Amino acid sequence: MAIAAWLFKINEIRQYIGIPSDVFVYTLFLFEDTTTFSQKYSESKFKMLRIGETMEQVKATLGEPVSSNSYDKGEVWFYSKGAVDRNFWARTVVFDRAGYVTKIRRYYFVD
């Protein structure tokens, strides 16, 4: 019964912080998490982002990204980073050349 109570409590914590259950289990038992998020970042705000929003709207919601990269089709903003050669929660927003969100990525990067 003690294990069941412990698992229930862990699940409550996972739901509170908004982590998918499968990823949470991997993180909890298998990997060291080294994630650093941008200063204004929150998971609930990240989940509010929508395809088609402008760069200004994203910046108003999440603040400045940790870093960004331009590429031939637009720009990528990174709202998280990990230590070199480590696992981390990746949070990225991809914009087209006109400055509109085309992809919102939320995944666990395993290195």
Residue pairs with C-beta under 8 A, 6 or more apart in sequence:
10 24
10 28
11 21
14 21
14 24
17 43
18 43
18 44
18 47
19 27
19 43
23 107
23 108
26 108
26 110
27 33
27 87
27 108
31 87
31 110
32 86
32 87
33 87
33 88
33 89
34 82
34 83
34 86
34 87
34 88
35 80
35 81
35 82
35 88
35 89
36 66
36 80
36 81
36 82
36 88
37 66
37 79
37 80
37 89
37 91
38 62
38 63
38 64
38 65
38 66
38 79
38 80
39 63
39 64
40 62
40 63
40 64
41 62
41 63
41 79
41 80
41 91
45 61
45 62
46 62
46 79
46 91
46 104
46 106
48 61
49 58
49 61
49 62
49 93
49 101
49 104
50 101
50 104
51 101
51 102
51 103
51 104
52 100
52 101
53 100
53 101
54 99
54 100
54 101
55 75
55 95
55 99
58 77
58 93
58 101
62 79
62 93
65 77
65 78
65 79
65 93
66 78
66 79
66 80
66 81
67 77
67 78
67 81
68 75
68 76
68 77
68 78
69 75
69 76
69 78
73 96
73 97
74 94
74 95
74 96
74 97
74 99
74 102
75 94
75 95
75 99
76 92
76 93
76 94
76 95
77 92
77 93
77 95
78 90
78 91
78 92
79 91
79 92
79 93
80 88
80 89
80 90
80 91
81 88
82 88
82 90
82 109
82 111
85 111
86 111
87 108
87 109
87 110
87 111
88 108
88 109
89 106
89 107
89 108
89 109
90 105
90 106
90 107
90 108
90 109
91 105
91 106
92 103
92 104
92 105
93 101
93 103
93 104
93 105
94 101
94 102
94 103
94 104
94 105
95 101
95 102
96 102
